[in-house]
Amino acid sequence: MSGKLEKAKGFRKSKPGLYLSIGTSLFGVVSVIKQGKKARYENDTLQLLDAAVSAAAIATGVALLFRELKRLGDDDVLLG
């Protein structure tokens, strides 16, 4: 079982794994946009603030994933 777990952890740090993580993170954007629109329509400041914080969290997560992807690309150049 631990072999499968290690393999899964390795996939998460691979280029395809990072692309998959970026894609799934971006699906969260749809939900946040809907939440923001609803909050504006209902004039709900607290919900709007929650949507803004969620959007910032998604943006930060995607930026971290892109940075990791860039590091993997830099490592490939050094090895070649």
C-alpha positions in Angstrom: 0.0 0.0 0.0 2.8 2.4 0.8 4.2 2.0 -2.7 0.9 3.3 -4.2 1.0 6.2 -1.7 4.5 7.1 -2.7 3.6 6.9 -6.4 0.7 9.2 -5.8 2.9 11.7 -4.0 5.4 11.5 -6.8 2.6 12.2 -9.4 1.6 15.3 -7.4 5.1 16.7 -7.9 5.3 15.8 -11.6 4.4 18.1 -14.5 1.2 16.3 -15.3 0.2 16.4 -11.6 0.9 20.1 -11.4 -1.1 20.8 -14.6 -4.0 18.7 -13.1 -3.8 20.7 -9.8 -3.9 24.0 -11.7 -6.9 22.8 -13.7 -8.8 21.7 -10.6 -8.0 25.0 -8.9 -9.3 27.0 -11.8 -12.6 25.1 -11.6 -13.0 26.8 -8.1 -13.0 30.1 -9.9 -16.5 29.3 -11.4 -17.9 28.8 -7.9 -16.3 32.0 -6.6 -17.7 34.0 -9.5 -21.2 32.7 -8.9 -20.8 33.5 -5.2 -19.6 37.1 -6.0 -22.5 37.7 -8.4 -25.1 36.4 -5.9 -23.5 38.6 -3.2 -23.6 41.7 -5.3 -27.2 41.0 -6.4 -28.3 40.5 -2.7 -26.1 43.4 -1.6 -24.4 41.1 0.9 -21.1 42.6 1.9 -19.9 39.7 4.0 -20.6 37.2 1.2 -18.8 39.5 -1.2 -15.8 39.7 1.1 -15.8 35.9 1.4 -15.8 35.6 -2.4 -12.9 38.0 -2.6 -10.9 36.1 0.0 -11.6 32.8 -1.8 -10.5 34.3 -5.1 -7.3 35.5 -3.5 -6.7 32.0 -2.1 -7.2 30.4 -5.5 -4.9 32.9 -7.2 -2.2 32.3 -4.6 -2.5 28.5 -4.9 -2.3 28.7 -8.7 0.7 31.0 -8.5 2.5 28.5 -6.2 1.7 25.7 -8.6 3.1 27.7 -11.5 6.3 28.4 -9.5 6.7 24.7 -8.8 6.1 24.0 -12.5 8.8 26.5 -13.5 11.2 24.9 -11.0 10.6 21.5 -12.6 11.3 23.1 -16.0 14.5 24.7 -14.8 15.7 21.3 -13.4 15.0 19.7 -16.8 17.2 22.3 -18.5 20.0 21.7 -16.0 19.9 17.9 -16.4 19.9 18.1 -20.3 
